[in-house]
Amino acid sequence: MKKSTEMKRSTFAIIIFSIGIVIVLVVSMAEILIEKEERRECLQWKEWSKEIKRYYLTSWQKEQCDNRGININAPVKYERRPNELSLYF
């Protein structure tokens, strides 16, 4: 009886450990793919900034490309923030 309980606990521990490893691998792979896609987007925007007159970036695009180390020579159009007081009236 004792061996059976120990075997179940060992099996359960191995299953939980395996699930943890799989989760870590999936999250790591997702992170790598997201970084790759963000880099591809920045390179596309860089090309467009060379080809299109009056091309501009939004603030989130600039932040994304700065985080990837890609400098784009284009003006940045920042979002207008609503007046905080207007939220209360």
Secondary structure, DSSP 8 states (H G I E B T S, - for coil): -HHHHHHHHHHHHHHHHHHHHHHHHHHHHHHHHHHHHHHHHHHHHHHHHHHSTT--EEHHHHHHHHHHT----S-EE------GGGGG-
